[in-house]
Amino acid sequence: MHTDTERCLRAVRSKDARFDGWFFTAVLTTGIYCRPSCPAVPPKAGNVVFHPSAAACQQAGFRACKRCRPDTSPGSPEWNHRADLVARAMRLIADGTVDREGVPGLAARLGYSTRQVERQLLAELGAGPLALARAQRARTARLLIETTGLPMAEVAFAAGFSSVRTFNDTVREVYALTPGELRTRAPQNTLRTTPGVLSLRLPFRAPLNPDNLFGHLAATAVPGVEEWRDGAYRRTLRLPHGHGIAALTPCPDHITCRLTLSDPRDLTVAISRCRRLLDLDADPVAVDGRLRTDPVLAPLVDKAPGRRVPRTVDEAEFAVRAVLGQQVSTAAARTHAARLVTAHGTPVEDPEGGLTHLFPSPADLAALDPDTLAMPRARRTTFTTLVRRLADGDLRLGAESDWSETRARLLALPGLGPWTVDVIAMRALGDPDAFLPTDLGIRRAARELGLPSTPAALTARAAPWRPWRAYAVQYLWATDSHPINFLPV
């Protein structure tokens, strides 16, 4: 979008927050870059250039605006509705892959050479993987500086910097302030007293309808791993350097996120996974605009716009739970999962609530005795085959996954039919066009709305909804009175 100068200028002049994260405005006369909705007086057209990423702005020598804080913009929705190399690379960078494995590790996960990855990222984002990861480290460092009392040396290494000197130089370059000055300018009422606990706001593009989003997560919560408590969805997180607990509370203009981490180096990953879980980088205007063109869906969208697709913080966990939920009720699926958690999950402490375990890893589940599973023999075979493939690394469901290839691999496993694969594609892989024409709830909604109810006919009828059919599923499910569609009281 940044190449469409006229469109970008209109967004900047109208201070349109819908475009925050889509592009950044760099002001030549001040050397500052801003989000489109910056409240400052819009610069003259001849004094601005537009960049596709904060990293590109930083590479061009611009520093972040202290007023609009462009580093706190929602992420670009491009990386969540595309499955090409650049989108997959951006999802991996957000998950901290470059910090943990370097650019060669990023390229290996994507199945391309380092040179190919760097070339494509430069062409589309104006910055290579190292620059993009550096910009992300700067954002993490600022968050730690302003919301914790950690010594600066600990902040530097927790944010992913290799040395305190690099940390100091980067913060000064990006924010035109030293780390100490950033901390001094931070609000003094920020909570910093509980070690390992961070409170922050997760921004999103309005509108956001929390009912189905949090209602679904709360209604399907696995005891010990997830819970709804005091107006917040809480769950445990398995992270690269340890574990964590996230508490997510819906608010009118943001999601309050309270993170308890055993290792602060996992902050970036934890934030990324919480955002992905709640689909916070979606562009609801684009989604709802497409779905409103259908006269059947338009009333549903107008009634409760901004529905998101509830996703996951752990793709392998969700795939296992999808198998446990085959042909059983939501309550039965939760019971099956809770038994696995109690028997094979990793215990954690939760002083603030009732969470007790991390969900078992594929390696943990691959070692269990299949005869202990209280399920039909055919589903037992499906379960054991899936966890073995996940544990061996033969099947990957992470951010690097190619959606089409992964679908084919899943369908090749015994007992995984189109419904299960489409559910995994929608919520674990993040495919915004995943569709569930065989789902009983969808077929019931289709009949009530006068849509075709047979899978083939409904699929054909839903073609104009592409590439947002996963969001159409949320609107169709919302026609039912199932508790997954409503916030708990």
Secondary structure as the mmCIF struct_conf table of DSSP 4:
data_model
#
loop_
_struct_conf.conf_type_id
_struct_conf.id
_struct_conf.beg_label_comp_id
_struct_conf.beg_label_asym_id
_struct_conf.beg_label_seq_id
_struct_conf.end_label_comp_id
_struct_conf.end_label_asym_id
_struct_conf.end_label_seq_id
TURN_TY1_P TURN_TY1_P1 HIS A 2 THR A 3
HELX_RH_AL_P HELX_RH_AL_P1 THR A 5 ARG A 13
TURN_TY1_P TURN_TY1_P2 SER A 14 LYS A 15
HELX_RH_3T_P HELX_RH_3T_P1 ALA A 17 PHE A 19
STRN STRN1 ASP A 20 ASP A 20
TURN_TY1_P TURN_TY1_P3 GLY A 21 TRP A 22
STRN STRN2 PHE A 23 PHE A 23
STRN STRN3 PHE A 24 VAL A 27
TURN_TY1_P TURN_TY1_P4 LEU A 28 GLY A 31
STRN STRN4 ILE A 32 CYS A 34
TURN_TY1_P TURN_TY1_P5 PRO A 36 SER A 37
BEND BEND1 PRO A 39 ALA A 40
HELX_LH_PP_P HELX_LH_PP_P1 VAL A 41 LYS A 44
HELX_RH_3T_P HELX_RH_3T_P2 ALA A 45 ASN A 47
STRN STRN5 VAL A 48 HIS A 51
BEND BEND2 PRO A 52 SER A 53
HELX_RH_AL_P HELX_RH_AL_P2 ALA A 54 GLN A 59
TURN_TY1_P TURN_TY1_P6 ALA A 60 GLY A 61
STRN STRN6 ARG A 63 ALA A 64
TURN_TY1_P TURN_TY1_P7 LYS A 66 CYS A 68
HELX_RH_3T_P HELX_RH_3T_P3 PRO A 70 THR A 72
BEND BEND3 SER A 73 SER A 73
HELX_LH_PP_P HELX_LH_PP_P2 PRO A 74 SER A 76
TURN_TY1_P TURN_TY1_P8 PRO A 77 PRO A 77
HELX_RH_AL_P HELX_RH_AL_P3 GLU A 78 HIS A 81
BEND BEND4 ASP A 84 ASP A 84
HELX_RH_AL_P HELX_RH_AL_P4 LEU A 85 ALA A 94
TURN_TY1_P TURN_TY1_P9 ASP A 95 GLY A 96
HELX_RH_AL_P HELX_RH_AL_P5 THR A 97 LEU A 110
TURN_TY1_P TURN_TY1_P10 GLY A 111 GLY A 111
BEND BEND5 TYR A 112 TYR A 112
HELX_RH_AL_P HELX_RH_AL_P6 THR A 114 LEU A 125
BEND BEND6 GLY A 126 ALA A 127
HELX_RH_AL_P HELX_RH_AL_P7 PRO A 129 THR A 147
HELX_RH_AL_P HELX_RH_AL_P8 MET A 152 ALA A 158
TURN_TY1_P TURN_TY1_P11 ALA A 159 GLY A 160
BEND BEND7 SER A 162 SER A 162
HELX_RH_AL_P HELX_RH_AL_P9 VAL A 164 TYR A 175
BEND BEND8 ALA A 176 LEU A 177
HELX_RH_AL_P HELX_RH_AL_P10 PRO A 179 ARG A 185
BEND BEND9 ALA A 186 ALA A 186
TURN_TY1_P TURN_TY1_P12 GLN A 188 ASN A 189
BEND BEND10 THR A 194 THR A 194
TURN_TY1_P TURN_TY1_P13 PRO A 195 GLY A 196
STRN STRN7 VAL A 197 LEU A 202
HELX_LH_PP_P HELX_LH_PP_P3 ARG A 205 ARG A 205
BEND BEND11 ALA A 206 ALA A 206
HELX_LH_PP_P HELX_LH_PP_P4 PRO A 207 PRO A 207
STRN STRN8 ASN A 209 ASN A 209
HELX_RH_AL_P HELX_RH_AL_P11 PRO A 210 ALA A 219
TURN_TY1_P TURN_TY1_P14 THR A 220 THR A 220
HELX_LH_PP_P HELX_LH_PP_P5 ALA A 221 VAL A 222
TURN_TY1_P TURN_TY1_P15 PRO A 223 VAL A 225
STRN STRN9 GLU A 226 ARG A 229
TURN_TY1_P TURN_TY1_P16 ASP A 230 GLY A 231
STRN STRN10 ALA A 232 LEU A 239
TURN_TY1_P TURN_TY1_P17 PRO A 240 HIS A 241
STRN STRN11 GLY A 242 PRO A 250
BEND BEND12 PRO A 252 HIS A 254
STRN STRN12 ILE A 255 LEU A 261
BEND BEND13 SER A 262 ASP A 263
HELX_RH_3T_P HELX_RH_3T_P4 PRO A 264 ASP A 266
HELX_RH_AL_P HELX_RH_AL_P12 LEU A 267 LEU A 277
TURN_TY1_P TURN_TY1_P18 LEU A 278 ASP A 281
HELX_RH_AL_P HELX_RH_AL_P13 PRO A 284 LEU A 291
TURN_TY1_P TURN_TY1_P19 ARG A 292 THR A 293
BEND BEND14 ASP A 294 ASP A 294
TURN_TY1_P TURN_TY1_P20 PRO A 295 LEU A 297
HELX_RH_AL_P HELX_RH_AL_P14 ALA A 298 LYS A 303
BEND BEND15 ALA A 304 ALA A 304
STRN STRN13 ARG A 307 ARG A 307
BEND BEND16 VAL A 313 VAL A 313
HELX_RH_AL_P HELX_RH_AL_P15 GLU A 315 LEU A 324
TURN_TY1_P TURN_TY1_P21 GLY A 325 GLN A 327
BEND BEND17 VAL A 328 VAL A 328
HELX_RH_AL_P HELX_RH_AL_P16 THR A 330 HIS A 344
BEND BEND18 GLY A 345 GLY A 345
STRN STRN14 THR A 346 PRO A 347
TURN_TY1_P TURN_TY1_P22 PRO A 351 GLU A 352
BEND BEND19 GLY A 353 GLY A 354
STRN STRN15 HIS A 357 LEU A 358
HELX_LH_PP_P HELX_LH_PP_P6 PHE A 359 SER A 361
HELX_RH_AL_P HELX_RH_AL_P17 PRO A 362 ALA A 366
TURN_TY1_P TURN_TY1_P23 ALA A 367 ALA A 367
BEND BEND20 LEU A 368 LEU A 368
HELX_RH_3T_P HELX_RH_3T_P5 PRO A 370 THR A 372
BEND BEND21 MET A 375 MET A 375
HELX_RH_AL_P HELX_RH_AL_P18 ARG A 377 ASP A 392
TURN_TY1_P TURN_TY1_P24 GLY A 393 GLY A 393
BEND BEND22 ASP A 394 LEU A 395
BEND BEND23 GLY A 398 GLY A 398
TURN_TY1_P TURN_TY1_P25 ALA A 399 GLU A 400
HELX_RH_AL_P HELX_RH_AL_P19 TRP A 403 LEU A 411
TURN_TY1_P TURN_TY1_P26 ALA A 412 ALA A 412
BEND BEND24 LEU A 413 LEU A 413
TURN_TY1_P TURN_TY1_P27 PRO A 414 GLY A 415
HELX_RH_AL_P HELX_RH_AL_P20 PRO A 418 ILE A 424
HELX_RH_PI_P HELX_RH_PI_P1 ALA A 425 LEU A 429
TURN_TY1_P TURN_TY1_P28 PRO A 432 ASP A 433
TURN_TY1_P TURN_TY1_P29 PRO A 437 THR A 438
HELX_RH_AL_P HELX_RH_AL_P21 LEU A 440 LEU A 449
TURN_TY1_P TURN_TY1_P30 GLY A 450 GLY A 450
BEND BEND25 THR A 454 THR A 454
HELX_RH_AL_P HELX_RH_AL_P22 PRO A 455 ARG A 461
TURN_TY1_P TURN_TY1_P31 ALA A 462 ALA A 462
HELX_RH_3T_P HELX_RH_3T_P6 ALA A 463 TRP A 465
TURN_TY1_P TURN_TY1_P32 ARG A 466 PRO A 467
HELX_RH_AL_P HELX_RH_AL_P23 ARG A 469 TRP A 477
TURN_TY1_P TURN_TY1_P33 ALA A 478 THR A 479
BEND BEND26 ASP A 480 ASP A 480
HELX_RH_3T_P HELX_RH_3T_P7 PRO A 483 ASN A 485
BEND BEND27 PHE A 486 PHE A 486
#
